[in-house]
Amino acid sequence: MACPQAASSNAAISSVDINKRTRVLLRIMSDEKTSIFGLRKKHEPKVRRAPTPADARLLLEAQSVRGAISASLIVIIGFSVLWAMLSVLIDRIFPWMTVIMGIIIGLAVRRAGHGLDWRFPLIAAVCALLGSLGGNIVVAAAFTAPELGTDTLTVLSAVTVMTWPVFFDEVMTPADLIFALVSATVAAFYANRRLTRAEYLALRTWEGIDGAP
């Protein structure tokens, strides 16, 4: 029969061994910066590098007016064609579609232009305004074409400089103009690049150096 003292001693040793293994495991988990599920901790400290003028220079050089204009034209053409096809398919015209066009143009200018100054909201607003007017004309031509027994491109090509004002008056309504202005506004809002805190500080540093006497 085992001695009670020996059994108690073995239990104490086992308890100490378990506690030691537990502390070692917790230390390993802490060193690896992992959670109990093996995932990296969300709030681990990060070493942040101070922004430099070189960072700001990279942001400024990334701006592209050509890219912003090209992206806007692609959106206008593609959206106008899809809008005309959808309108003819369901036999209805939704003038608020120009607002969606403005949002897409603004996002496209932001993506392709990487703009930081006033030029890019202006480009987006002008392109959205012209795109809204042009889109309405394309939709109207798509609706007029079946009545004339021809296609949309033929109707558009048949409109001359003399007939454009008449065609424009027939197509555009006050509601279309209001939605076009709203489209230009939202396009300008979304046009510029959204900066992180580090990028913002880098630009402020650059402006301070550039404006220094």
C-alpha positions in Angstrom: 0.0 0.0 0.0 1.5 3.4 -1.0 2.4 5.8 1.6 0.1 8.8 1.9 3.0 11.2 2.2 4.6 9.8 -1.0 1.3 10.3 -2.9 1.0 13.8 -1.6 4.5 14.6 -2.7 3.9 13.2 -6.2 0.8 15.3 -6.6 2.7 18.4 -5.5 5.4 17.7 -8.0 2.9 17.2 -10.8 1.1 20.4 -9.9 4.4 22.3 -10.0 5.3 20.7 -13.4 1.9 21.7 -14.9 2.3 25.3 -13.7 5.8 25.4 -15.1 4.6 24.1 -18.5 1.7 26.6 -18.5 4.1 29.5 -17.9 6.4 28.4 -20.7 3.5 28.1 -23.1 2.1 31.5 -22.2 5.6 33.0 -22.7 5.9 31.4 -26.1 2.5 32.7 -27.2 3.4 36.2 -26.0 6.7 36.2 -27.8 5.1 35.1 -31.0 2.4 37.9 -30.6 -0.4 35.4 -31.2 -3.8 34.9 -29.7 -5.2 31.7 -28.3 -6.5 31.0 -31.9 -3.1 31.3 -33.5 -3.9 34.7 -35.0 -1.7 37.8 -34.8 -2.8 40.4 -32.3 -4.6 43.3 -33.7 -3.1 45.9 -31.4 0.5 45.0 -31.6 2.8 48.0 -31.6 4.1 49.2 -34.9 7.2 51.1 -35.6 6.2 54.2 -37.6 8.6 56.0 -39.8 8.4 59.8 -39.8 7.1 61.2 -43.1 9.7 62.8 -45.3 9.6 65.2 -48.3 10.5 62.3 -50.5 7.1 60.7 -49.6 5.3 63.9 -50.6 7.3 64.1 -53.8 6.1 60.6 -54.8 2.5 61.6 -54.1 2.8 64.7 -56.2 4.5 62.9 -59.1 1.8 60.2 -59.1 -0.8 62.7 -60.2 -2.0 62.2 -63.8 -4.4 64.7 -65.5 -4.2 62.5 -68.7 -5.2 59.5 -66.7 -8.1 61.3 -65.1 -9.5 62.5 -68.4 -9.0 59.2 -70.2 -10.8 57.3 -67.4 -13.7 59.9 -67.5 -14.1 59.4 -71.2 -14.2 55.6 -70.9 -16.8 55.8 -68.2 -19.0 58.3 -70.2 -18.9 56.1 -73.4 -19.5 52.9 -71.6 -22.2 54.2 -69.2 -24.1 56.0 -72.0 -24.2 52.8 -74.1 -25.4 50.7 -71.2 -27.9 53.4 -70.2 -29.4 53.5 -73.7 -29.6 49.7 -73.9 -31.3 49.5 -70.6 -33.8 52.3 -71.3 -34.8 50.7 -74.7 -35.0 47.3 -73.1 -37.5 48.3 -70.3 -39.0 51.2 -72.4 -38.4 53.8 -69.7 -35.9 56.6 -69.1 -34.5 57.2 -65.6 -32.9 60.7 -65.5 -31.3 60.0 -62.1 -29.0 57.6 -63.8 -26.7 60.6 -64.5 -26.1 60.8 -60.7 -24.7 57.3 -60.8 -22.6 58.3 -63.8 -21.2 61.2 -61.7 -20.3 58.9 -58.8 -18.5 56.4 -61.2 -16.7 59.3 -62.9 -15.5 60.7 -59.6 -14.2 57.3 -58.5 -12.5 56.7 -61.8 -10.8 60.1 -61.7 -9.6 59.3 -58.1 -8.3 55.9 -59.2 -6.6 56.9 -62.4 -5.6 60.5 -61.6 -4.4 60.2 -58.0 -5.2 63.9 -57.7 -4.4 66.1 -54.8 -5.4 69.6 -56.0 -8.3 71.5 -57.5 -7.7 70.3 -61.0 -9.1 66.8 -60.5 -12.5 67.8 -59.0 -12.8 70.3 -61.8 -12.1 67.6 -64.4 -14.5 65.2 -62.8 -17.3 67.9 -62.6 -16.9 69.0 -66.2 -16.8 65.5 -67.5 -19.8 64.5 -65.4 -21.7 67.5 -66.7 -20.9 66.8 -70.4 -21.4 63.1 -69.9 -24.8 63.6 -68.4 -25.9 65.8 -71.4 -24.3 63.4 -73.9 -25.9 60.4 -72.2 -29.3 61.9 -72.4 -28.8 62.6 -76.1 -27.7 59.0 -76.7 -30.7 57.6 -74.9 -33.0 59.9 -76.9 -31.4 58.8 -80.2 -31.9 55.2 -79.1 -35.6 55.8 -78.6 -35.9 57.8 -81.9 -34.1 55.2 -84.1 -36.9 52.5 -84.2 -39.5 55.2 -85.1 -37.3 56.2 -88.1 -36.5 52.6 -89.0 -32.7 53.1 -88.5 -30.1 52.6 -85.7 -28.8 54.9 -83.0 -25.5 55.8 -84.7 -27.3 56.8 -87.8 -29.6 59.2 -85.9 -26.6 60.7 -84.0 -24.6 61.2 -87.2 -27.5 62.8 -88.9 -27.7 65.5 -86.3 -25.9 68.6 -87.8 -24.7 71.8 -86.2 -27.9 73.4 -87.3 -30.1 70.8 -85.8 -28.2 70.3 -82.5 -30.0 73.1 -80.7 -33.4 71.8 -81.7 -32.5 68.3 -80.8 -31.1 69.5 -77.5 -34.3 71.4 -76.7 -36.4 68.3 -77.5 -34.3 66.0 -75.4 -33.3 67.9 -72.3 -35.8 68.8 -69.5 -35.3 70.9 -66.4 -35.2 67.7 -64.4 -32.3 66.4 -66.6 -30.4 69.6 -66.0 -30.8 69.4 -62.3 -29.6 65.8 -62.2 -26.7 66.8 -64.4 -25.7 69.4 -61.9 -26.0 66.9 -59.1 -23.9 64.5 -61.1 -21.1 67.1 -61.5 -21.2 67.9 -57.7 -20.8 64.3 -56.6 -18.2 63.6 -59.2 -16.1 66.5 -57.8 -16.6 65.2 -54.3 -15.2 61.8 -55.1 -12.5 62.9 -57.4 -9.5 63.6 -55.1 -7.3 61.0 -53.6 -8.1 60.1 -49.9 -4.9 60.4 -47.9 -3.7 58.4 -44.9 -2.4 60.2 -41.9 1.2 59.5 -42.9 0.6 60.8 -46.4 -1.1 64.0 -45.1 1.8 64.7 -42.7 4.2 64.1 -45.6 2.4 66.7 -47.7 2.3 69.2 -44.8 6.1 68.7 -44.4 6.6 69.3 -48.1 4.5 72.4 -48.1 6.4 73.8 -45.0 9.7 73.2 -46.8 8.5 74.6 -50.1 7.0 77.7 -48.5 10.1 78.4 -46.3 12.0 81.6 -47.1 
